[in-house]
Amino acid sequence: PGSLAEIPKENHFVDAGQDQQMGSENGAHPLDSPPPTLAFPSISTADFQFNIDRASEIIVETVEEFINKLGNARLVLVDLSHGSKILSLVKTKAAIKNIDHKKFFTFVGDITKLRSEGGLHCNVIANAANWRLKPGGGGVNAAIYNAAGPDLDTATKNRAGSLAPGKAITVPLPSTSSLFSKEGVTHVIHVLGPNMNPKRPNCLKDDYNKGTKVLREAYLSLFENFASIVN
Ligand code: AR6
C-alpha cells in the first residue's frame, strides 16, 4: 500500500493523505531530492473568519492560474484535521478543474512537522501572519514561530516591520533554526490575508468585494514569492 503506482495517472485530484504521500516519498531513490514544494495553510479562514466556500474558490482559481509557471515544483494545501472543510472543498473543486494532483494536492498534518511526522518534504512553508509580523497570537502563526525558534523572529525583523493585507514576504531561515534542521524548511513566506473578524485590526466587516480581491492578491503574491525562491 502507498506506492507511487497506486496514484491514478489521469488528472483526477486525490488527497495524497499521509499514507500515500509517505509511501511515494520513501519509495524514491535516496539520491533523488524531492521537487521544490510549498506547503501553505488556508489564509484567513480561521481566526480572520473569511467564508470557507469563497476561500476554496479563490485557492483553486489562483492555483490554476499559477501551476504552469512552476516547472516541477509542487503546491500543497495543509490543514490539521481529516475533517477540514476547506481541504474537502478545495479537493472537490480542483478535481472538477482537472488540476494535476502531482503538482497540487491537499495534505492533513501540522505544517511544522510535515517531514518528520508526515514524510512530506516541503522546503518552503507559508504562514498566515498578522500585520505586525509578531510571533504568537494563536493559529498557524504561533505554531510556526514556536517550531522555528527565535531565529525566525530575528530574520523576519531584518526583512520588514509590518505587512499590508494581500502582501507576502519571504524570510530565509537560518540553518540554526530547528525548522530548518528537523524539517528541511529553508524559507518561510509570511502572508497577510483579509480580516473579517471585528475583533482583529483592519476588519473588512462583510465587504466580500474587497475581501475577495485581497485574498486573491495574497495567494498570487505567495505563489510569486515561492516562484522567486525556486527559480
Ligand atoms: N498546521 C497546519 N495548519 C494549521 C495549523 C498547523 N499547525 N494551525 C492552524 N492551521 P489561522 P488566519 C490552519 O487562524 O485565519 C493568527 O493569530 C487552520 O485550521 O492560523 O489567517 C495570526 O497572528 C486554518 O485552516 O489564520 C493572525 O492574527 C489555517 O491554518 C490571525 O491568526 C489558518 O488559520 C490570522 O488568521
Residues whose N, C-alpha, C, O or C-beta is under 5 A from the ligand:
A	BS01	AR6	P41 S42 I43 S44 T45 A46 D47 F48 Q49 V78 D79 L80 G109 D110 I111 T112 A128 A129 N130 G136 G137 G138 G139 V140 N141 A143 G193
